[in-house]
Amino acid sequence: MKRLFHPGGSVITGDDLADAVMHYAEALSLRPQVDVVDIPIVKETGLLGRIQILIGGSGRLVCVTAGSAQSELLEPETVDTLRHKALVGTASGRASWTGDGLDSPQFDEFDY
């Protein structure tokens, strides 16, 4: 198991899941994209849960080995999806942003 530290705190997830998130975050940091990933976690209570994390851009993630009495948390489909996205170079359409529209005027009523 690994502990994944993100700007909002930290979570414990499976080794392969944490590695896939880190690999995808690295790939996104090399291009102007962000994405939201949804992974299973072990809550502080020991129960299973899920977390959605915004990764890419200038977000900071740190991953460390975490001792756990629980069995390894596995979700091969999610690992495969994250690895594929990292290799292909595309984030999901709903969460990708390329900076388009920055040159258009916005919030004119707030100009002083």
C-alpha positions in Angstrom: 0.0 0.0 0.0 1.1 3.6 -0.6 0.1 6.9 0.9 -0.6 9.6 -1.7 -0.2 13.1 -0.5 -2.1 15.8 -2.3 -2.8 19.5 -1.6 -5.9 18.5 0.5 -4.3 15.9 2.7 -3.4 12.3 2.0 -5.0 8.9 1.3 -3.9 5.3 1.3 -4.4 3.2 -1.9 -2.8 0.2 -3.6 0.8 0.3 -4.9 -0.2 -0.1 -8.6 -2.9 2.5 -8.3 -0.6 5.1 -6.6 2.1 4.4 -9.2 -0.4 4.8 -12.1 -1.7 8.1 -10.6 1.9 9.4 -10.3 2.8 8.3 -13.8 -0.3 10.0 -15.3 0.3 13.2 -13.2 3.8 13.3 -14.6 2.6 12.9 -18.1 0.0 15.7 -17.6 2.5 18.0 -16.1 4.4 17.9 -19.4 1.5 19.3 -21.4 -1.1 22.0 -20.6 -3.8 19.6 -19.3 -5.4 18.5 -16.1 -7.7 15.6 -15.4 -9.7 14.3 -12.5 -8.9 10.7 -11.5 -11.2 8.5 -9.4 -9.4 5.8 -7.3 -10.3 3.5 -4.5 -8.8 4.3 -1.1 -8.7 2.9 2.5 -10.3 5.5 4.8 -8.9 6.3 8.2 -11.6 4.0 9.7 -10.3 1.1 7.7 -13.3 1.0 5.4 -13.0 1.3 1.6 -13.9 4.5 -0.2 -13.1 6.5 -3.3 -11.4 9.8 -3.9 -11.4 12.1 -6.9 -8.2 14.1 -7.3 -7.4 16.9 -9.8 -4.0 16.1 -11.2 -1.7 17.8 -13.8 -0.8 21.4 -14.2 1.2 22.6 -11.3 -0.4 20.3 -8.7 1.9 18.6 -6.4 1.7 14.9 -5.4 4.0 12.8 -3.2 3.8 9.1 -2.8 5.4 7.0 0.0 5.2 3.4 1.1 2.6 3.0 3.8 2.5 0.0 6.2 -1.0 -1.5 6.3 -2.5 -4.5 8.0 -5.0 -4.7 5.1 -4.5 -6.7 2.0 -3.4 -4.8 -1.1 -6.1 -2.6 -2.7 -6.5 -3.7 -6.4 -8.5 -2.2 -9.2 -6.7 -3.3 -12.5 -9.2 -1.6 -14.8 -8.4 1.8 -13.2 -4.7 1.1 -13.4 -4.9 0.2 -17.1 -7.0 3.3 -17.8 -4.6 5.6 -16.1 -1.6 4.0 -17.8 -3.3 4.2 -21.2 -4.1 7.9 -20.7 -0.5 8.6 -19.8 0.8 7.0 -22.9 -1.8 8.3 -25.3 -1.5 11.9 -24.1 -5.1 12.8 -23.8 -7.1 13.6 -20.7 -10.9 13.1 -20.6 -12.8 15.8 -22.5 -14.7 17.0 -19.4 -11.6 17.7 -17.4 -9.1 18.8 -20.0 -8.2 22.4 -20.5 -5.8 23.8 -23.0 -6.1 27.5 -22.3 -8.4 28.3 -25.2 -10.3 31.5 -24.8 -7.7 33.3 -22.7 -7.6 36.1 -25.2 -11.4 36.8 -25.1 -12.7 39.6 -22.8 -14.3 38.4 -19.6 -16.0 40.1 -16.7 -16.0 43.5 -18.3 -18.4 44.8 -15.6 -15.6 44.3 -13.1 -13.0 46.4 -15.0 -12.2 49.6 -13.0 
